[in-house]
Amino acid sequence: MAKKTVSDKQNAEEKEVVAKEPTSIPTKKSSKAASSMEELLSNTGYQLKGLKKGDTVNATITRISAREIALDTGSKTEGVVMDKEIENYRDMLSKLKVGDVVSAQVIVAENDRGQSVLSIRKSLLDKRWTTLADVQKNGEPVEVTLRDPVRGGVLVDYGGIRGYIPMSQLDGAVSKQLDKATGRRIKVKVIEVDPATNRLVFSQRAITEEAVLAKQKELLDVIPVDATVEATITGVAPFGAFAKFAVEKDSVKHEVEGLVHISEIAWEKVDDPNQYLKSGDTIKVKVVGVDEKTGKVTLSVKQLLPDPWEHVLDMFEKDSTVKGKVTRTSPYGIFVELTPGVEGLIHISKVTPGTEPHVGEEITCLVEDVKPDQRKISLSMALTEKPIGYR
């Protein structure tokens, strides 16, 4: 037998290796060590996002300290919250924790420390508005900081959101010292929330009123319904005026507060209660009723005044000519005040198109019908010139 040569032996080994290799050869990953961050990311398949000014991203809080809040935005640079926001919104930021995801806007893509500077103000405020809506619904009290007195009330701050307390919704002690109250924290209730118009209204009075009403429930049996009492106006609001009067129980005098609704101030239409009543005024009111469930007391001023409709037939006769002032218009006619508390209606069918009088205008009318029991007077426009064909 011939000897195998070295060349034959090498060929046999190569064939053995080929036979052992699989028919499908997988693609090999480079075993070469990555020499840069780009190569490392390419090998792992991880994609970094590039950030630019104005971008909005969802970021995860990774670190919180007294002077810094760091966020992971999924980009090659670490994100940090603006210094100004940490100072101005410290109260809201204090409620955040590591792992929270927030919406952030890029202010600076990369600063000199290689970090992106972010603003999470909108995310914080959106969350705060949602919380306020829930608080209003549940009737929970919150704390606000008094800021600047303004016409009709005071501006307040609630965790970075500016709100307003009308003067009528302030406690008497606070309203008298508004110039010294800046920076003071008080408890209030939320009475209006509208993020679309950035409108936020609070009431301090709603807090104190709860305690007052609870006490008044214990005095229901001594509150003189249908009686006339002397009362002091404690506050005036767009919807009416609050007034206090005294009652006695078990030989002890107690103060009771009630509301004179705007419709109970005068027989005529009242647009502004401030034109009729002022805080501190002492007036006589009628106790109209008491709500046993809430303890609220309803008062009236106009029910102590003569009802102008009782003698309306003596003042306005059918077919007579009268003067009045237009108070309002509606799709079905024009209302004319003939005397305080008495209005007549000119039906729209009796007004020539294009000649409609304006609110506030004084006009001459013809009385067509008077119905005191229905508190109605029908009017028509008085002729100011002779009709065509008149003889």
C-alpha positions in Angstrom: 0.0 0.0 0.0 1.3 3.4 -0.9 2.1 5.8 1.9 -0.1 8.9 2.3 1.7 12.0 1.6 1.5 15.1 3.8 -0.6 16.8 1.2 -3.1 13.9 1.2 -3.3 14.1 5.0 -4.1 17.9 4.9 -6.8 17.4 2.3 -8.5 14.7 4.4 -8.5 17.0 7.4 -10.1 19.8 5.5 -12.8 17.5 4.2 -13.6 16.4 7.7 -14.0 19.9 8.9 -16.3 20.8 6.0 -18.4 17.8 6.7 -18.9 18.8 10.3 -20.0 22.4 9.4 -23.8 23.0 9.2 -25.2 23.6 5.8 -26.8 26.9 7.0 -24.1 29.2 8.3 -25.4 32.0 10.7 -24.2 35.5 10.4 -21.5 36.1 12.9 -21.4 39.1 15.1 -18.1 40.8 15.3 -16.2 39.7 18.3 -14.1 42.8 18.1 -14.5 45.1 21.1 -16.4 48.3 20.5 -14.0 51.2 20.3 -16.7 54.0 20.5 -20.2 54.7 22.0 -21.6 54.6 18.4 -20.2 51.1 17.8 -21.5 49.9 21.2 -25.0 51.1 20.5 -24.9 49.6 17.0 -23.9 46.2 18.4 -26.7 46.3 21.0 -29.4 47.7 18.6 -30.3 50.6 21.1 -31.4 53.8 19.5 -30.7 57.1 21.1 -33.1 60.0 20.4 -31.7 63.3 19.3 -33.3 66.3 21.1 -33.7 69.8 19.8 -35.1 73.0 21.4 -38.9 72.9 21.5 -39.3 69.2 21.5 -41.8 67.6 24.0 -40.8 64.2 25.4 -41.8 61.9 28.2 -39.0 61.7 30.7 -38.4 59.5 33.8 -37.1 61.1 36.9 -33.8 59.4 37.9 -32.5 61.7 40.7 -34.0 64.3 43.1 -32.1 66.6 45.4 -32.7 70.0 46.9 -31.0 71.8 44.0 -31.5 69.4 41.1 -34.0 67.1 39.4 -32.5 64.8 36.8 -34.5 63.0 34.1 -33.9 60.2 31.5 -35.2 61.3 28.2 -33.9 58.4 26.2 -31.3 60.6 24.5 -27.5 60.6 24.8 -27.6 63.5 27.3 -29.1 63.6 30.7 -31.9 66.0 31.3 -32.2 68.5 34.2 -35.1 70.7 35.3 -34.6 74.4 34.9 -33.3 76.1 38.0 -36.1 78.7 37.8 -38.8 76.0 38.0 -37.2 74.4 41.0 -37.4 77.7 42.8 -40.9 78.8 41.6 -42.6 75.4 41.8 -40.9 73.8 44.8 -44.2 72.9 46.4 -45.4 70.9 43.4 -42.0 69.4 42.7 -41.7 68.2 46.3 -44.5 65.7 45.5 -42.5 64.0 42.7 -40.5 60.9 43.2 -37.8 58.8 41.4 -39.5 56.7 38.7 -42.3 59.2 37.9 -42.8 59.9 34.2 -43.5 63.5 33.3 -44.0 65.4 30.1 -41.0 67.8 29.5 -40.2 70.5 27.0 -36.7 71.0 25.8 -35.4 74.5 26.5 -31.7 73.9 25.7 -30.7 70.8 23.7 -27.3 70.6 25.4 -25.7 73.0 28.0 -21.9 73.3 28.8 -22.2 70.3 31.1 -23.5 68.1 28.3 -27.1 68.1 29.8 -30.4 69.0 28.2 -32.3 71.7 30.1 -36.0 70.8 30.4 -39.2 72.5 31.6 -41.9 70.3 33.2 -44.1 73.3 34.2 -46.9 72.4 31.9 -47.0 68.8 33.1 -47.1 70.1 36.7 -49.8 72.7 36.1 -52.0 70.2 34.1 -51.8 67.8 37.0 -52.6 70.6 39.5 -55.7 71.7 37.5 -57.0 68.1 37.5 -56.4 68.0 41.3 -58.4 71.2 41.7 -61.3 69.9 39.8 -61.4 66.8 42.0 -61.1 69.0 45.2 -64.0 71.1 44.0 -66.2 68.1 43.3 -65.4 66.6 46.8 -65.8 69.9 48.6 -62.4 69.5 50.3 -60.7 72.6 51.8 -57.2 73.7 50.5 -54.7 76.3 51.6 -53.8 79.3 49.5 -51.4 82.2 50.0 -52.8 85.7 49.8 -51.0 87.9 47.3 -52.2 91.3 45.9 -55.4 93.1 46.8 -57.3 94.0 43.6 -60.6 95.6 42.7 -63.4 93.5 44.2 -61.2 91.0 46.0 -57.7 89.6 46.3 -55.3 87.5 44.2 -54.0 84.2 45.8 -51.5 81.6 44.9 -52.2 77.8 44.9 -49.0 75.9 44.2 -48.0 78.1 41.3 -51.5 78.8 39.9 -52.9 82.3 40.4 -56.5 82.4 41.8 -59.0 85.0 43.0 -61.2 85.4 46.1 -64.0 87.9 45.7 -64.4 90.3 48.6 -67.9 88.8 49.3 -66.2 85.5 49.8 -63.6 86.7 52.4 -63.9 86.4 56.1 -64.7 89.8 57.7 -61.4 89.9 59.7 -59.3 89.3 56.6 -61.2 91.7 54.3 -60.6 94.6 56.7 -56.8 94.1 56.8 -56.0 93.1 53.2 -53.2 95.6 53.0 -51.4 93.6 55.8 -52.4 90.1 54.7 -49.9 89.5 51.9 -48.1 86.2 52.4 -50.7 84.9 54.8 -52.0 81.3 54.3 -55.7 80.7 54.7 -58.1 77.8 54.2 -60.6 78.1 51.4 -62.9 76.0 49.2 -62.7 75.9 45.4 -65.9 77.3 43.8 -64.9 77.6 40.2 -62.3 75.8 38.1 -61.8 76.6 34.4 -58.3 75.7 33.0 -59.4 76.8 29.5 -59.7 80.4 30.6 -57.2 80.1 33.4 -60.0 81.0 35.9 -59.8 79.8 39.4 -62.1 81.2 42.2 -61.9 80.4 45.9 -64.2 81.1 48.9 -63.0 81.6 52.4 -66.5 82.3 53.5 -67.6 78.8 52.5 -65.3 77.4 55.2 -66.6 79.7 58.0 -70.2 79.3 56.7 -70.1 75.6 57.5 -69.5 76.2 61.1 -72.1 79.0 61.2 -74.8 76.9 59.6 -74.0 74.0 62.0 -74.6 76.4 64.9 -77.7 77.9 63.3 -79.3 74.4 63.1 -79.4 74.5 66.9 -81.3 77.8 66.8 -84.0 76.9 64.3 -86.7 76.8 66.9 -86.1 80.4 67.9 -85.6 82.0 64.5 -88.8 84.1 63.9 -90.1 83.1 60.5 -92.4 85.8 58.9 -91.3 88.3 61.5 -89.5 91.6 60.9 -86.0 92.0 62.5 -83.3 94.6 62.5 -80.2 93.3 60.8 -76.7 94.5 59.9 -75.3 93.9 56.4 -72.1 91.9 56.6 -71.3 91.5 53.0 -72.5 92.3 49.5 -72.2 89.9 46.5 -73.4 89.9 42.9 -76.2 87.6 43.9 -77.4 89.5 47.0 -76.3 90.6 50.5 -75.6 88.8 53.8 -77.1 90.2 57.0 -76.9 89.2 60.7 -79.5 89.6 63.3 -79.9 88.5 67.0 -82.0 85.8 68.5 -82.3 84.6 72.1 -82.3 81.1 73.4 -82.2 80.0 77.0 -81.6 83.7 78.0 -78.5 83.8 75.8 -78.3 86.0 72.7 -77.0 84.5 69.5 -76.2 86.0 66.0 -77.9 84.4 63.0 -76.8 85.2 59.4 -79.1 85.1 56.4 -79.1 86.0 52.7 -81.1 88.7 51.0 -81.2 87.4 47.5 -80.9 90.0 44.7 -84.6 89.3 43.8 -85.6 90.2 47.3 -83.9 93.6 47.5 -86.4 95.7 45.7 -89.6 95.4 43.6 -87.8 96.7 40.5 -85.1 94.7 38.7 -81.8 95.0 40.6 -78.6 94.8 38.5 -76.1 95.6 41.2 -76.9 95.0 44.9 -74.1 97.5 45.8 -76.4 100.3 44.6 -78.9 99.4 47.3 -77.0 98.0 50.2 -73.6 98.5 51.8 -71.6 96.5 54.4 -72.3 97.9 57.8 -75.8 99.2 56.9 -78.5 98.6 59.6 -81.8 97.8 57.9 -85.1 96.0 58.7 -85.7 92.7 56.9 -88.3 90.1 56.9 -87.4 86.5 57.8 -88.9 84.7 54.8 -87.8 81.1 55.7 -85.3 78.6 57.1 -83.9 75.5 55.5 -84.0 72.9 58.2 -81.5 70.6 56.4 -78.8 73.2 55.9 -79.6 75.9 58.5 -79.7 78.6 55.8 -81.9 81.6 56.5 -83.7 83.6 53.7 -84.4 87.3 54.2 -86.2 89.9 52.2 -86.2 93.7 52.1 -88.8 94.2 49.3 -91.5 92.3 51.2 -91.5 95.1 53.8 -92.1 97.7 51.0 -95.4 98.5 49.4 -96.2 96.3 46.4 -96.5 98.7 43.4 -98.9 96.4 41.7 -101.5 96.8 44.4 -102.5 100.2 43.1 -101.5 99.8 39.5 -105.1 100.5 38.2 -105.0 103.8 39.9 -101.8 104.8 38.1 -102.4 103.3 34.6 -105.7 103.3 32.8 -106.6 101.5 29.7 -106.1 103.6 26.5 -104.1 106.2 28.4 -100.7 107.5 27.2 -97.7 106.9 29.5 -93.9 107.4 29.4 -91.4 104.8 30.4 -87.8 103.6 30.0 -86.8 100.6 28.0 -85.2 98.1 30.4 -84.6 95.1 28.2 -85.5 93.5 24.9 -86.3 89.9 24.0 -87.3 87.9 20.9 -91.0 88.4 21.8 -91.1 92.0 22.8 -89.7 95.1 24.6 -90.0 95.7 28.3 -90.7 99.2 29.5 -90.5 100.3 33.2 -93.4 102.6 33.9 -92.6 103.1 37.6 -90.2 101.3 40.0 -91.4 97.7 40.2 -93.9 97.9 37.3 -93.0 96.9 33.8 -95.2 96.7 30.7 -94.6 94.7 27.5 -94.7 95.9 23.9 -95.2 92.8 21.8 -92.8 92.5 18.9 -95.7 92.3 16.5 -96.5 95.9 17.4 -93.1 97.3 16.6 -92.2 98.5 13.1 -89.0 96.7 12.0 -86.1 99.2 12.1 -87.8 101.4 14.7 -87.1 99.3 17.8 -86.2 101.5 20.8 -82.9 100.8 22.6 -82.3 99.9 26.3 -82.2 103.0 28.4 -84.3 105.0 25.9 -87.4 106.9 27.2 -90.4 106.3 25.1 -94.1 107.2 25.0 -96.5 104.2 25.0 -100.2 103.5 24.8 -101.7 101.3 27.6 -103.8 98.6 25.8 -104.6 96.4 28.8 -103.9 96.1 32.5 -104.1 92.8 34.5 -103.0 93.3 38.1 -103.7 89.7 39.1 -101.2 88.5 36.5 -98.9 91.5 37.0 -99.1 92.3 33.3 -99.5 95.5 31.3 -99.8 95.4 27.5 -98.4 98.4 25.7 -98.0 99.6 22.1 -95.9 102.4 20.6 -97.7 105.7 20.7 -98.1 107.4 17.4 -95.7 110.3 16.9 -97.1 111.5 13.6 -100.4 111.2 11.7 -100.8 108.0 9.7 -101.0 108.2 5.9 -104.6 108.9 4.8 -105.6 110.3 8.2 -108.3 113.1 8.1 
